[in-house]
Amino acid sequence: MHSFKSRNDYIRTRPGGNEPRDFAQLGLDFSPTAQYIIVPRKETETMNYELFEALENKVNDLLEKYTALKNENQRLSEENHRYQSEREGLKSRVDAILGKLEDI
């Protein structure tokens, strides 16, 4: 942020010497920091709170969906394992029946 001070306002002397320093020449702006501080308004704070609340709700929804999907994945994995075991059992029974038929 540029201030509208005259060039002479930037000329300062060093504490240990008498030679003047021209800070405007260096492109430095030594305005008081209070000019740069912007205090947030109540509307902004309320809006930020509402945004964080909405974000928190979305994160909680995602966590619930993640937990539900994780549980479903576990259930389907167990079901798949059970079907594979059942398939292996049926396969061995069919092989045994085919072995008996070959003997006939």
C-alpha positions in Angstrom: 0.0 0.0 0.0 1.5 3.3 -1.0 1.2 6.4 1.1 1.1 9.9 -0.1 4.0 11.2 1.9 6.4 13.7 0.5 9.9 12.5 -0.4 11.3 14.5 2.5 9.3 12.6 5.0 11.3 9.5 4.2 14.7 11.1 4.7 16.1 10.0 8.1 19.4 10.2 9.8 21.2 7.2 11.2 21.4 7.1 15.0 25.2 6.9 14.9 25.9 9.4 12.1 24.7 12.6 10.5 24.3 11.3 6.9 20.6 11.3 5.8 19.0 8.1 4.4 16.4 8.3 1.7 14.2 5.3 2.3 11.8 6.3 -0.5 14.6 5.7 -2.9 14.8 2.0 -1.7 11.1 1.6 -2.4 10.3 1.0 1.3 7.1 2.1 2.8 7.4 2.8 6.5 3.7 3.5 7.2 2.5 2.6 10.7 1.3 -1.0 10.9 -2.1 0.1 12.2 -2.9 1.2 8.7 -2.4 -2.4 7.4 -4.5 -4.1 10.0 -8.1 -4.8 8.9 -10.3 -5.8 11.8 -12.8 -8.5 10.6 -16.5 -7.4 10.7 -19.1 -9.4 12.6 -20.7 -10.5 9.3 -17.4 -12.0 8.2 -16.9 -13.9 11.5 -20.5 -15.3 11.3 -20.0 -16.3 7.7 -16.7 -18.0 8.6 -18.4 -19.8 11.4 -21.2 -20.9 9.1 -18.6 -22.1 6.5 -16.7 -24.1 9.1 -20.0 -25.6 10.3 -21.0 -26.6 6.8 -17.5 -28.0 6.2 -17.7 -30.0 9.4 -21.1 -31.4 8.4 -19.7 -32.5 5.1 -16.7 -34.1 6.7 -18.9 -35.9 9.2 -21.1 -37.1 6.3 -18.1 -38.4 4.4 -16.8 -40.2 7.5 -20.2 -41.9 8.0 -20.3 -43.0 4.3 -16.7 -44.2 4.6 -17.6 -46.3 7.7 -20.7 -47.7 5.9 -18.7 -48.6 2.8 -15.9 -50.1 4.9 -18.5 -52.3 6.7 -20.2 -53.3 3.4 -16.8 -54.1 2.0 -16.0 -56.4 5.0 -19.4 -58.1 4.7 -19.0 -58.6 0.9 -15.5 -60.0 1.4 -16.7 -62.5 3.9 -19.6 -63.5 1.6 -17.2 -63.8 -1.3 -14.9 -66.1 0.8 -18.0 -68.2 1.8 -19.0 -68.6 -1.9 -15.5 -69.5 -2.9 -15.4 -72.2 -0.2 -18.8 -73.5 -1.3 -17.6 -73.5 -5.0 -14.5 -75.6 -4.0 -16.8 -78.0 -2.2 -19.1 -78.4 -5.1 -16.1 -78.8 -7.5 -14.7 -81.6 -5.4 -18.1 -83.3 -5.3 -18.5 -83.0 -9.1 -14.9 -84.4 -9.6 -15.8 -87.3 -7.3 -19.0 -88.1 -9.2 -17.1 -87.9 -12.6 -14.5 -90.3 -11.2 -17.2 -92.8 -10.3 -18.8 -92.4 -13.8 -15.4 -93.1 -15.4 -15.1 -96.4 -13.4 -18.5 -97.5 -14.8 
